């Protein structure tokens, strides 16, 4: 393949990339559908709710609240997954925090292996109240992790707050399924 | 569906870019022998996509500050029915699952109210309690049905068959939270001493692979058993299936066969495929058909659908519904059964005619409470009408003013009584449940009869076999508690008890006290039992610690209203039940009719982390889940208390130590 063609292709590709980026940007208010805004108004963090839902390609296309609930659950899972990875890393790099970090590992393990699967199964199956339980449980476990750092500064504050806040939003979205 | 047995696997990467990080494709491209130009192109493509992903990922992670201000309506902070302060960085979402449980009014409580942490926990102490194994293992009950571990919810298909009481239940074999639901099974000779059997049904068919959900048993006149149950299909559609014992001669009913033609019912037109579950026991019509009802909803109206069948395989949907009540939402675990106007014995589910009233009961998904109403069944029309529409199903009387859901009755033909099972969930955190390895109990089975004195409510009472658990007793006659008194009731132990108490208010004080226009509800004061009136509260402090650092008051509160009429309320107050902050702290209960000449009477079953309280012979019942940290084992105490300001209380109390029921696996199976 000749160089000019490669350059053209690259240019075309960059244009497509920019287009894709712009059209899927969460900053685009037009993709916050009335379903999303209506649902998010009944949650404790409207902005977090809207931004999370519009950031997911399923969000603006969602036909019902169930899809929105599953998106939030996925977002909690993603955030909890990274938090868990960070905890594992910190256990090696910050041995002075071993106590609370071990508790956090426990709490996030519960979130990832028990509470999120519970929420997914319940929302998919149409028995929303157990989904609420799973989300509330996740929020509480993130709080438990944060509260474990009593006399020292928590290295996980931002992550814990995000998981906790998102899970609270999740519980509120699921509540609307009942 | 999560596989809870798997150890957690490591992070897999940014989900939005997952399809791109397909290493095999990249490897393939890099190793292609055709020449470097093609590989350069592919490299450019992937780099471009990689760059896009970086941008998108970066934008996603910064969902906090930058993006918010660019959103339409981004200044709205989500105020709505939620009472939580929105967007606050210090907000702590709800911890325990007591959210919609345990209040007599449908209050939408904020987490702060739920936790009772009004002053916050900002004194440097951890908000979530450091439970130790001793505290957690104390919570397991001695004589209430629970599996050896993991999660349980609804009672299923209870029946008496060939000398054994059978109990099935929603069970998660993999975790201490709801999920992967199958049918657990246990048998007992006496509804008390249960023996665990292997799982009765698992999720092994396309029509129940997402869950073997709740169902009910019907015993045919020839003795055969038909079990109808809800399956959640591979596409999460709710359908009804038929199962029956593989061997009707096996008294233990170990093995079950699923009808090859399942499902026997699918959601009818107009009914959403996720609003169709929990078929009832069938009853016979005068035409000789079998009739069942299944709960559902249409918009916000909860309804009970009616089907007729000859064979439990082919069903005919009847026009209209058995009944429906606007605004009540989805009706789960509907129950329908006759009660005798004259009280006394229970009735077979098919009983009808003069001297019979019919009860319709529904578990309301919206508030997680069980409601019932008494009324008239018009068999020909396939309809039921409440005696008093003001207290119709879902808007009137509850079986239980504490934690009690998904309940189900069955007719015990061996002793001619109707028996009620109810799922008792947890009021602690899911984290604690996972840590202790189990969640949920069943209530002590209760007989149900019509209250012949009032005619407008049921009476529930622990089955008489519960008295077989009674060991040594101690009697305390005419114990006087002056206004403000707390009187110790000295016992050898106070965690496994059967308490029967009769209390009287000082008559002279009752006559003397002026009329009050207090509008009382158990939940109206955040002080609970510390809120003092002229004639109440008075009752017992259960699972209490010597210095009362932890206490669970269960009590009466009497108000003298217009024309000197007395109104009585029966309440439980968990606000100080535990030093832990991640447990239910609500105050709840209801009014209870106390008739002329009646003393205030209560029977309480205390069994570690469960308290079941029956007032006025079972006219009002409260089940509580309590998780003390200090008032456990030998440190638990019982007190009589009187917080009335004007009247003394005299009580006669009999307390039995209760034995364990030794619930365990069936031996030598």
HADDOCK unambig.tbl for C-alpha pairs under 7 A between the chains (distance, minus, plus):
assign (segid A and resid 1 and name CA) (segid B and resid 37 and name CA) 5.96 0.50 0.50
assign (segid A and resid 6 and name CA) (segid B and resid 41 and name CA) 6.87 0.50 0.50
assign (segid A and resid 10 and name CA) (segid B and resid 44 and name CA) 6.93 0.50 0.50
assign (segid A and resid 14 and name CA) (segid B and resid 48 and name CA) 6.67 0.50 0.50
assign (segid A and resid 17 and name CA) (segid B and resid 52 and name CA) 6.08 0.50 0.50
assign (segid A and resid 21 and name CA) (segid B and resid 52 and name CA) 6.76 0.50 0.50
assign (segid A and resid 21 and name CA) (segid B and resid 56 and name CA) 6.84 0.50 0.50
assign (segid A and resid 26 and name CA) (segid B and resid 67 and name CA) 6.99 0.50 0.50
assign (segid A and resid 27 and name CA) (segid B and resid 67 and name CA) 5.60 0.50 0.50
assign (segid A and resid 27 and name CA) (segid B and resid 70 and name CA) 5.58 0.50 0.50
assign (segid A and resid 27 and name CA) (segid B and resid 71 and name CA) 5.86 0.50 0.50
assign (segid A and resid 28 and name CA) (segid B and resid 71 and name CA) 6.95 0.50 0.50
assign (segid A and resid 29 and name CA) (segid B and resid 71 and name CA) 5.22 0.50 0.50
assign (segid A and resid 29 and name CA) (segid B and resid 72 and name CA) 5.10 0.50 0.50
assign (segid A and resid 40 and name CA) (segid B and resid 78 and name CA) 6.80 0.50 0.50
assign (segid A and resid 41 and name CA) (segid B and resid 78 and name CA) 4.42 0.50 0.50
assign (segid A and resid 41 and name CA) (segid B and resid 79 and name CA) 6.47 0.50 0.50
assign (segid A and resid 41 and name CA) (segid B and resid 80 and name CA) 6.40 0.50 0.50
assign (segid A and resid 42 and name CA) (segid B and resid 78 and name CA) 6.06 0.50 0.50
assign (segid A and resid 42 and name CA) (segid B and resid 79 and name CA) 6.76 0.50 0.50
assign (segid A and resid 42 and name CA) (segid B and resid 80 and name CA) 5.24 0.50 0.50
assign (segid A and resid 42 and name CA) (segid B and resid 81 and name CA) 6.46 0.50 0.50
assign (segid A and resid 42 and name CA) (segid B and resid 82 and name CA) 6.46 0.50 0.50
assign (segid A and resid 43 and name CA) (segid B and resid 78 and name CA) 5.87 0.50 0.50
assign (segid A and resid 43 and name CA) (segid B and resid 82 and name CA) 6.70 0.50 0.50
assign (segid A and resid 44 and name CA) (segid B and resid 78 and name CA) 5.72 0.50 0.50
assign (segid A and resid 44 and name CA) (segid B and resid 82 and name CA) 6.75 0.50 0.50
assign (segid A and resid 44 and name CA) (segid B and resid 84 and name CA) 6.17 0.50 0.50
assign (segid A and resid 44 and name CA) (segid B and resid 85 and name CA) 6.92 0.50 0.50
assign (segid A and resid 44 and name CA) (segid B and resid 86 and name CA) 4.51 0.50 0.50
assign (segid A and resid 44 and name CA) (segid B and resid 87 and name CA) 6.31 0.50 0.50
assign (segid A and resid 45 and name CA) (segid B and resid 77 and name CA) 6.30 0.50 0.50
assign (segid A and resid 45 and name CA) (segid B and resid 78 and name CA) 5.79 0.50 0.50
assign (segid A and resid 45 and name CA) (segid B and resid 86 and name CA) 5.49 0.50 0.50
assign (segid A and resid 45 and name CA) (segid B and resid 87 and name CA) 4.96 0.50 0.50
assign (segid A and resid 46 and name CA) (segid B and resid 76 and name CA) 6.79 0.50 0.50
assign (segid A and resid 46 and name CA) (segid B and resid 77 and name CA) 5.51 0.50 0.50
assign (segid A and resid 46 and name CA) (segid B and resid 78 and name CA) 4.63 0.50 0.50
assign (segid A and resid 47 and name CA) (segid B and resid 68 and name CA) 6.09 0.50 0.50
assign (segid A and resid 47 and name CA) (segid B and resid 74 and name CA) 6.14 0.50 0.50
assign (segid A and resid 51 and name CA) (segid B and resid 63 and name CA) 6.38 0.50 0.50
assign (segid A and resid 55 and name CA) (segid B and resid 60 and name CA) 6.73 0.50 0.50
assign (segid A and resid 81 and name CA) (segid B and resid 11 and name CA) 6.08 0.50 0.50
assign (segid A and resid 82 and name CA) (segid B and resid 11 and name CA) 6.83 0.50 0.50
assign (segid A and resid 85 and name CA) (segid B and resid 11 and name CA) 6.45 0.50 0.50
assign (segid A and resid 109 and name CA) (segid B and resid 8 and name CA) 6.91 0.50 0.50
assign (segid A and resid 110 and name CA) (segid B and resid 431 and name CA) 6.99 0.50 0.50
assign (segid A and resid 113 and name CA) (segid B and resid 2 and name CA) 6.97 0.50 0.50
assign (segid A and resid 113 and name CA) (segid B and resid 4 and name CA) 5.58 0.50 0.50
assign (segid A and resid 113 and name CA) (segid B and resid 8 and name CA) 6.77 0.50 0.50
assign (segid A and resid 114 and name CA) (segid B and resid 4 and name CA) 6.41 0.50 0.50
assign (segid A and resid 114 and name CA) (segid B and resid 175 and name CA) 6.86 0.50 0.50
assign (segid A and resid 114 and name CA) (segid B and resid 177 and name CA) 6.59 0.50 0.50
assign (segid A and resid 117 and name CA) (segid B and resid 1 and name CA) 6.09 0.50 0.50
assign (segid A and resid 117 and name CA) (segid B and resid 2 and name CA) 4.84 0.50 0.50
assign (segid A and resid 118 and name CA) (segid B and resid 177 and name CA) 6.85 0.50 0.50
assign (segid A and resid 118 and name CA) (segid B and resid 178 and name CA) 6.03 0.50 0.50
assign (segid A and resid 118 and name CA) (segid B and resid 179 and name CA) 5.61 0.50 0.50
assign (segid A and resid 121 and name CA) (segid B and resid 1 and name CA) 5.80 0.50 0.50
assign (segid A and resid 121 and name CA) (segid B and resid 179 and name CA) 6.66 0.50 0.50
assign (segid A and resid 124 and name CA) (segid B and resid 236 and name CA) 6.69 0.50 0.50
assign (segid A and resid 125 and name CA) (segid B and resid 232 and name CA) 6.93 0.50 0.50
assign (segid A and resid 125 and name CA) (segid B and resid 236 and name CA) 5.14 0.50 0.50
assign (segid A and resid 126 and name CA) (segid B and resid 274 and name CA) 5.16 0.50 0.50
assign (segid A and resid 130 and name CA) (segid B and resid 178 and name CA) 6.67 0.50 0.50
assign (segid A and resid 133 and name CA) (segid B and resid 97 and name CA) 6.43 0.50 0.50
assign (segid A and resid 136 and name CA) (segid B and resid 94 and name CA) 6.18 0.50 0.50
assign (segid A and resid 136 and name CA) (segid B and resid 95 and name CA) 6.22 0.50 0.50
assign (segid A and resid 137 and name CA) (segid B and resid 95 and name CA) 6.52 0.50 0.50
assign (segid A and resid 137 and name CA) (segid B and resid 429 and name CA) 6.72 0.50 0.50
assign (segid A and resid 137 and name CA) (segid B and resid 430 and name CA) 5.40 0.50 0.50
assign (segid A and resid 137 and name CA) (segid B and resid 431 and name CA) 6.71 0.50 0.50
assign (segid A and resid 139 and name CA) (segid B and resid 93 and name CA) 6.55 0.50 0.50
assign (segid A and resid 140 and name CA) (segid B and resid 95 and name CA) 5.05 0.50 0.50
assign (segid A and resid 141 and name CA) (segid B and resid 431 and name CA) 6.50 0.50 0.50
assign (segid A and resid 144 and name CA) (segid B and resid 128 and name CA) 6.00 0.50 0.50
assign (segid A and resid 147 and name CA) (segid B and resid 126 and name CA) 5.43 0.50 0.50
assign (segid A and resid 147 and name CA) (segid B and resid 127 and name CA) 6.62 0.50 0.50
assign (segid A and resid 148 and name CA) (segid B and resid 126 and name CA) 6.79 0.50 0.50
assign (segid A and resid 150 and name CA) (segid B and resid 126 and name CA) 6.92 0.50 0.50
assign (segid A and resid 168 and name CA) (segid B and resid 93 and name CA) 5.97 0.50 0.50
assign (segid A and resid 178 and name CA) (segid B and resid 365 and name CA) 6.70 0.50 0.50
assign (segid A and resid 178 and name CA) (segid B and resid 366 and name CA) 5.94 0.50 0.50
